[in-house]
Amino acid sequence: MSNDLLDLTLKRRSTRIFLTDEIEDNTINEILKIALTAPSSWGEHPVHFVVVKDKEMIREIAHCKAMGANPLIQSNVCIVVMVDTSNCELWIEDASVASTYILLAAEQFNIGACWIHIRNRAGQVKSADEEIRELLNVPDNFRVLNCIALGQKGEFKKEYSEDKLHIENIHHDFFLGVV
Ligand SMILES: Cc1cc2nc3c(=O)[nH]c(=O)nc-3n(C[C@H](O)[C@H](O)[C@H](O)COP(=O)(O)O)c2cc1C
C-alpha cells in the first residue's frame, strides 16, 4: 500500500541554505491554508501567522534573535508564528502543531523550510519574542513561538530512510516489558 504522507515526512529535512528565487504567492497561501487546518486545543484556533517578504524586515527579525537566526537572512519568506495567549493555556502546543503543518506543507511544494526558535531565546536587549513583537506591532497578549524560514532549496539533504527510524521508541502496552 502506498503511504504518501510517510513519503513526504521521509523527504522533509530542514533547509538552511536558500536560493534567491522567489516563492509564488499562491504557494505561500496554500501552505498557510494547510496551517489553518491544524488541530488546536479546544478547537479555538488561536495561532496567528505574520508573513514577511520584505528582505530588510526579515533581516531585522533575524537580528531580534541574539544568536542562530542566520538561515532567516537568506530566506525569501519568513512566517512568524504567534498565539493570542490571553485565553490559551496550551499555546506552545497549538503553535507547535501549526508550525509542523507548515514544514510538511512546504515540503509538499518542494519549498525548503526551517524552524527558527524564538520562545525563551535572548534578543539584543530584551527577549527575542518581545523584540519581534515590538518590530511587528503585535499586541501584548501574543507570544511568538518561532519563525519559519521559507525559500527555494539551496541545499539537498539525504532523505530519512524507513529502516533507520527510531523504531525502539515505540512501546507496546507497557514501556518496559513485564517479566
Ligand atoms: C522545537 C524546535 C526548535 C528548533 N530550533 C531551530 C533553530 O533555532 N535553528 C535551526 O536552525 N533549526 C532549528 N530547528 C530545526 C532542527 O534543528 C532540525 O529539525 C533537526 O536538526 C532535525 O533535522 P531535520 O529537520 O532535517 O529532520 C528546530 C526544530 C524544532 C522542532
Ligand as a Chemical Component Dictionary entry (heavy atoms), coordinates in Angstrom:
data_LIG
# 
_chem_comp.id                   LIG 
_chem_comp.type                 NON-POLYMER 
_chem_comp.pdbx_formal_charge   0 
_chem_comp.three_letter_code    LIG 
# 
loop_
_chem_comp_atom.comp_id 
_chem_comp_atom.atom_id 
_chem_comp_atom.alt_atom_id 
_chem_comp_atom.type_symbol 
_chem_comp_atom.charge 
_chem_comp_atom.model_Cartn_x 
_chem_comp_atom.model_Cartn_y 
_chem_comp_atom.model_Cartn_z 
_chem_comp_atom.pdbx_ordinal 
LIG C1  C1  C 0 11.409 22.947 18.648 1  
LIG C2  C2  C 0 12.413 23.107 17.529 2  
LIG C3  C3  C 0 13.305 24.157 17.564 3  
LIG C4  C4  C 0 14.220 24.330 16.522 4  
LIG N1  N1  N 0 15.020 25.443 16.524 5  
LIG C5  C5  C 0 15.876 25.634 15.491 6  
LIG C6  C6  C 0 16.638 26.839 15.413 7  
LIG O1  O1  O 0 16.500 27.749 16.215 8  
LIG N2  N2  N 0 17.517 26.968 14.381 9  
LIG C7  C7  C 0 17.675 25.990 13.417 10 
LIG O2  O2  O 0 18.489 26.168 12.511 11 
LIG N3  N3  N 0 16.937 24.846 13.452 12 
LIG C8  C8  C 0 16.038 24.647 14.450 13 
LIG N4  N4  N 0 15.241 23.536 14.464 14 
LIG C9  C9  C 0 15.395 22.514 13.422 15 
LIG C10 C10 C 0 16.128 21.305 13.991 16 
LIG O3  O3  O 0 17.483 21.641 14.236 17 
LIG C11 C11 C 0 16.011 20.132 12.991 18 
LIG O4  O4  O 0 14.655 19.809 12.835 19 
LIG C12 C12 C 0 16.778 18.921 13.483 20 
LIG O5  O5  O 0 18.167 19.155 13.455 21 
LIG C13 C13 C 0 16.489 17.674 12.624 22 
LIG O6  O6  O 0 16.787 17.909 11.274 23 
LIG P1  P1  P 0 15.663 17.800 10.135 24 
LIG O7  O7  O 0 14.688 18.917 10.359 25 
LIG O8  O8  O 0 16.418 17.938 8.848  26 
LIG O9  O9  O 0 14.985 16.483 10.276 27 
LIG C14 C14 C 0 14.291 23.376 15.463 28 
LIG C15 C15 C 0 13.370 22.319 15.440 29 
LIG C16 C16 C 0 12.430 22.205 16.433 30 
LIG C17 C17 C 0 11.396 21.094 16.341 31 
# 
loop_
_chem_comp_bond.comp_id 
_chem_comp_bond.atom_id_1 
_chem_comp_bond.atom_id_2 
_chem_comp_bond.value_order 
_chem_comp_bond.pdbx_ordinal 
LIG C1  C2  SING 1  
LIG C2  C3  SING 2  
LIG C2  C16 DOUB 3  
LIG C3  C4  DOUB 4  
LIG C4  N1  SING 5  
LIG C4  C14 SING 6  
LIG N1  C5  DOUB 7  
LIG C5  C6  SING 8  
LIG C5  C8  SING 9  
LIG C6  O1  DOUB 10 
LIG C6  N2  SING 11 
LIG N2  C7  SING 12 
LIG C7  O2  DOUB 13 
LIG C7  N3  SING 14 
LIG N3  C8  DOUB 15 
LIG C8  N4  SING 16 
LIG N4  C9  SING 17 
LIG N4  C14 SING 18 
LIG C9  C10 SING 19 
LIG C10 O3  SING 20 
LIG C10 C11 SING 21 
LIG C11 O4  SING 22 
LIG C11 C12 SING 23 
LIG C12 O5  SING 24 
LIG C12 C13 SING 25 
LIG C13 O6  SING 26 
LIG O6  P1  SING 27 
LIG P1  O7  DOUB 28 
LIG P1  O8  SING 29 
LIG P1  O9  SING 30 
LIG C14 C15 DOUB 31 
LIG C15 C16 SING 32 
LIG C16 C17 SING 33 
# 
